[in-house]
Amino acid sequence: DDTHADIGGLAIGIKGLPDDDREGVLDKREFFIRNAIYAFQKMAPAQGFNVEMMRAATKTQCLDVCKDEVKDSSFEISSDGRLVTVYRYERADSVNEVRPVMIYIHSGSFMASAAKYYEQPCRLTAEQTGCVVLNIEYGLAPENRYPAAINDVISLVNYVYENAAELGIDREKIGLFGDSAGANLALAAFIDNKSAAKVSYLGLYYPCVDLYAGDGLYEWNESDY
């Protein structure tokens, strides 16, 4: 039977396992499928890597679940001689207030996806937290070589810190958050920031913090879950 929970104002459906009364366990079918996929990947012949194909595969669409009005805008900053687009989201009823800022860095293996695909999660974050949310279109590899993406994030942190009053932002409350590769860039920018700018919060969702990819990386047992 399905149950529902109200989490942050969202009705979340929770599906139980059809043949297991235990709570909080991994579905054995999921465990089997994941292991089978990994075994198949190891047997498959090597194929040429295609950046455009990877980028096409990372396109995603998210539903707008905001209940209140969220204002959207954008601006550009300069980073290493390039113009970088930054999208801004904020509650319409708080545009005249000084607020914390959350800078979001999207995922995509450092070379795929785009900030615009994550517009709705950023809008929801702005609505739910009351923060200004900035969503950066950082430079992707291989066109933009390392450490371009990190420098883009650092440039935005510096820009926010130096122009906080104009932006309506509390410069003592600058946060970075991202997922996967984006979380890696958030952490790297935090560690490598050589300016006077301060970051007071890091939200790292399934961060890529170790680029090791050994053969045993995905060999695990159900009891590990």
Wavefront OBJ file of the C-alpha trace (Angstrom):
o trace
v 0.000 0.000 0.000
v 1.093 3.539 -0.674
v 1.431 6.072 2.108
v 1.924 9.802 1.844
v 3.910 12.288 3.859
v 3.899 16.063 3.877
v 7.545 17.069 3.472
v 8.208 20.782 3.190
v 4.679 21.386 1.974
v 4.958 18.764 -0.761
v 2.838 15.596 -0.773
v 5.386 12.799 -1.212
v 4.170 9.315 -2.133
v 5.992 6.496 -0.335
v 5.653 3.060 -1.900
v 6.256 -0.011 0.201
v 7.878 -3.186 -1.128
v 5.177 -5.589 -2.322
v 6.698 -8.690 -0.713
v 8.692 -7.330 2.226
v 7.293 -5.892 5.447
v 10.615 -4.418 6.587
v 11.041 -0.649 6.506
v 14.061 1.207 5.170
v 15.488 -1.668 3.155
v 16.631 -1.824 -0.444
v 14.328 -3.638 -2.849
v 16.143 -6.871 -3.796
v 15.044 -6.391 -7.398
v 16.769 -3.011 -7.481
v 19.893 -4.602 -6.026
v 19.798 -7.327 -8.703
v 19.232 -4.850 -11.543
v 22.058 -2.558 -10.432
v 24.507 -5.441 -10.235
v 23.375 -6.756 -13.626
v 23.820 -3.343 -15.251
v 27.318 -3.009 -13.805
v 28.259 -6.514 -15.015
v 26.966 -5.668 -18.496
v 28.927 -2.434 -18.562
v 32.127 -4.336 -17.810
v 31.466 -6.782 -20.676
v 30.441 -4.178 -23.258
v 33.106 -3.238 -25.829
v 34.688 0.172 -25.426
v 33.082 2.872 -27.540
v 34.288 6.249 -28.663
v 33.282 9.061 -26.339
v 30.874 11.621 -27.768
v 30.423 14.870 -25.833
v 27.367 16.007 -27.786
v 25.623 12.669 -27.228
v 26.332 12.919 -23.502
v 24.973 16.470 -23.403
v 21.811 15.435 -25.201
v 21.300 12.662 -22.633
v 21.468 15.094 -19.705
v 18.569 17.266 -20.820
v 15.844 17.130 -18.205
v 12.532 18.772 -17.397
v 11.241 19.580 -13.903
v 7.725 20.591 -12.954
v 6.960 23.953 -11.390
v 5.649 23.149 -7.897
v 5.967 26.650 -6.407
v 2.813 27.937 -4.734
v 3.959 31.541 -4.397
v 5.169 33.946 -7.041
v 8.895 33.695 -7.742
v 10.617 36.450 -9.717
v 13.134 35.441 -12.395
v 15.924 37.553 -13.873
v 19.491 37.167 -15.129
v 22.762 39.033 -15.452
v 26.318 38.414 -16.670
v 29.672 38.500 -14.926
v 33.201 38.435 -16.296
v 35.391 35.422 -15.535
v 38.822 34.895 -17.092
v 37.858 37.126 -20.017
v 34.570 35.271 -20.662
v 31.008 36.374 -19.988
v 29.162 33.981 -17.704
v 25.366 34.054 -17.414
v 23.820 33.897 -13.954
v 20.093 33.298 -13.412
v 18.453 34.842 -10.338
v 15.351 33.632 -8.501
v 13.628 35.230 -5.503
v 10.262 35.424 -3.847
v 8.285 38.310 -5.342
v 7.194 39.441 -1.870
v 10.780 39.877 -0.615
v 12.544 41.741 -3.435
v 13.042 44.834 -1.274
v 14.656 42.942 1.600
v 18.300 42.079 2.270
v 18.518 38.295 2.154
v 21.026 35.445 2.225
v 22.108 34.083 -1.144
v 22.420 30.494 -2.322
v 24.593 29.908 -5.385
v 23.635 26.709 -7.192
v 26.100 24.741 -9.360
v 24.542 22.077 -11.586
v 25.751 18.540 -12.194
v 26.786 16.934 -15.499
v 30.241 15.325 -15.199
v 31.862 18.765 -15.672
v 31.021 18.683 -19.395
v 27.267 18.337 -19.792
v 23.856 19.603 -18.657
v 22.999 23.297 -18.252
v 21.819 25.719 -15.604
v 18.487 26.239 -17.367
v 17.544 22.586 -16.800
v 17.552 23.250 -13.051
v 15.400 26.347 -13.089
v 12.482 24.781 -11.215
v 14.500 23.321 -8.298
v 16.172 26.719 -7.910
v 12.820 28.510 -7.950
v 11.495 26.111 -5.306
v 14.591 26.672 -3.157
v 14.047 30.434 -3.364
v 10.395 30.052 -2.430
v 10.974 27.669 0.467
v 14.046 29.345 2.022
v 13.428 33.025 1.270
v 16.995 33.276 -0.062
v 18.059 34.792 -3.325
v 19.116 31.835 -5.472
v 21.721 32.325 -8.201
v 22.122 29.604 -10.818
v 25.418 29.845 -12.699
v 25.974 28.747 -16.318
v 29.612 27.873 -15.699
v 31.960 26.984 -18.551
v 31.838 23.321 -19.539
v 34.797 21.157 -20.485
v 36.395 20.425 -22.882
v 35.844 23.850 -24.492
v 36.689 25.507 -21.182
v 39.732 23.823 -19.691
v 40.287 23.243 -15.978
v 40.068 25.239 -13.767
v 37.649 27.439 -15.745
v 34.509 26.116 -14.047
v 35.980 26.612 -10.569
v 37.098 30.114 -11.487
v 33.589 30.920 -12.726
v 32.111 29.999 -9.348
v 34.815 31.955 -7.503
v 34.191 34.962 -9.757
v 30.504 34.867 -8.899
v 31.206 34.614 -5.158
v 33.522 37.615 -5.437
v 30.982 39.554 -7.501
v 28.234 38.897 -4.968
v 30.486 39.847 -2.071
v 31.621 43.087 -3.675
v 28.167 44.114 -4.947
v 26.051 42.785 -2.098
v 24.291 46.078 -1.308
v 23.269 46.612 -4.933
v 22.079 43.010 -5.194
v 20.070 43.148 -1.956
v 22.182 40.391 -0.436
v 23.737 39.895 3.003
v 27.351 39.267 2.068
v 27.978 37.470 5.359
v 25.463 34.816 4.314
v 26.737 33.448 1.011
v 26.076 29.751 0.434
v 27.161 27.327 -2.270
v 25.182 24.224 -3.125
v 25.271 21.712 -5.931
v 24.935 18.070 -6.841
v 27.485 15.543 -8.109
v 30.006 17.458 -10.260
v 28.360 20.691 -9.121
v 29.006 19.752 -5.510
v 32.625 19.104 -6.412
v 32.890 22.589 -7.928
v 31.229 24.110 -4.856
v 33.746 22.437 -2.560
v 36.693 23.267 -4.822
v 35.662 26.922 -5.061
v 35.299 27.090 -1.280
v 38.767 25.609 -0.735
v 40.484 27.564 -3.521
v 38.879 30.980 -3.046
v 41.820 33.362 -2.745
v 39.723 36.498 -2.310
v 38.353 38.162 0.797
v 34.924 36.722 0.017
v 33.447 34.450 2.654
v 31.237 31.409 2.134
v 29.189 30.514 5.187
v 27.353 27.437 3.916
v 28.023 24.412 1.711
v 25.242 22.094 0.569
v 26.846 19.112 -1.151
v 24.366 16.628 -2.635
v 25.977 13.256 -3.523
v 29.221 15.135 -4.124
v 31.973 13.854 -6.366
v 34.906 14.161 -3.977
v 37.095 11.313 -5.223
v 37.825 10.803 -8.927
v 39.026 7.236 -8.286
v 37.185 4.727 -10.509
v 38.545 1.311 -9.553
v 36.961 -1.933 -10.708
v 35.472 -2.688 -7.302
v 33.762 0.663 -6.935
v 30.223 -0.705 -7.350
v 30.694 -4.097 -5.707
v 28.562 -3.996 -2.581
v 26.146 -6.126 -0.586
v 22.503 -5.566 0.270
v 23.503 -5.382 3.939
v 25.584 -2.291 3.135
v 22.446 -0.313 2.335
l 1 2 3 4 5 6 7 8 9 10 11 12 13 14 15 16 17 18 19 20 21 22 23 24 25 26 27 28 29 30 31 32 33 34 35 36 37 38 39 40 41 42 43 44 45 46 47 48 49 50 51 52 53 54 55 56 57 58 59 60 61 62 63 64 65 66 67 68 69 70 71 72 73 74 75 76 77 78 79 80 81 82 83 84 85 86 87 88 89 90 91 92 93 94 95 96 97 98 99 100 101 102 103 104 105 106 107 108 109 110 111 112 113 114 115 116 117 118 119 120 121 122 123 124 125 126 127 128 129 130 131 132 133 134 135 136 137 138 139 140 141 142 143 144 145 146 147 148 149 150 151 152 153 154 155 156 157 158 159 160 161 162 163 164 165 166 167 168 169 170 171 172 173 174 175 176 177 178 179 180 181 182 183 184 185 186 187 188 189 190 191 192 193 194 195 196 197 198 199 200 201 202 203 204 205 206 207 208 209 210 211 212 213 214 215 216 217 218 219 220 221 222 223 224 225
